[in-house]
Amino acid sequence: MGEKGIVLGHKVSKGSIKVDRAKLETISQLLPLNSVKSICRFLEHVGHLFSVFYPMLTSVANILPYR
């Protein structure tokens, strides 16, 4: 494993997790969803990402202590 990297828009290193400012700027410049078609496209992308990352998230969630 490397010393640092970017995971889901966060800069992760051995000692910290920080938000990637470039991602925030890009997201803030996106146009609002103003039609049913644009909302459907957005939800398709979210659904795809969820299906790709869901198995990984469940494996990580199983080791996190919830209290």
N, C-alpha and C positions, 0 to 999 in steps of 0.2 A: 504494500500500500504506500502511496506517495505521501509526502509531507503536507500537501495542501491541494485543494481542488474546488470545483464548482459543482454543487449538487442542487438541482431544482431551484436555481436562482439564488443560492446562498453560497458564499465563500466559506469553505470549511477548512480549518487547519487544526493542528494538534491542540492548540490552546483556546480556540474560539470559533464561533459561527457568526458571520456577518452577512447582512443583506447585500447583494450585488447591485450597486447603484445604477449601473447601465441597464439592468433589467427594469428597475423602477422607472427610469426615464422613458424607456420604450413603452411600457404599459401605460404610463400617464399620457402618452401621445396618441394612444389608440382612439379611434372614433367611437362614440357610443353606439350600441346596437339599437337600431331604430326601425327594424322591420322583422317580420316573422321569419323570413328567409335567413337573415343574418343571425338571428337567435338560434335557429336550427343548426346552422353551420358551426357556431360556437359550441353548442352542446355536443355535436358530433366529435369535435376535437377534444373536448373535455372527456367524453366517454371513451375515446381511444386512449388518451393518456391514462385514465383511471384503469382501464383494462391492462395496460402494459405495466404500470407501476403497482397495482394492487397486490400481486403476489409478493413483491419485495416489501411493501408496507406491512403486510401481515406478519412476515418473518421478523421485521424489526420491532413491531408492536408487541410481539410475544416475549421479547427479552426486556422490554422497558418496564420498570417497576411503577405500578399505578397505586397511588395512596391518596 
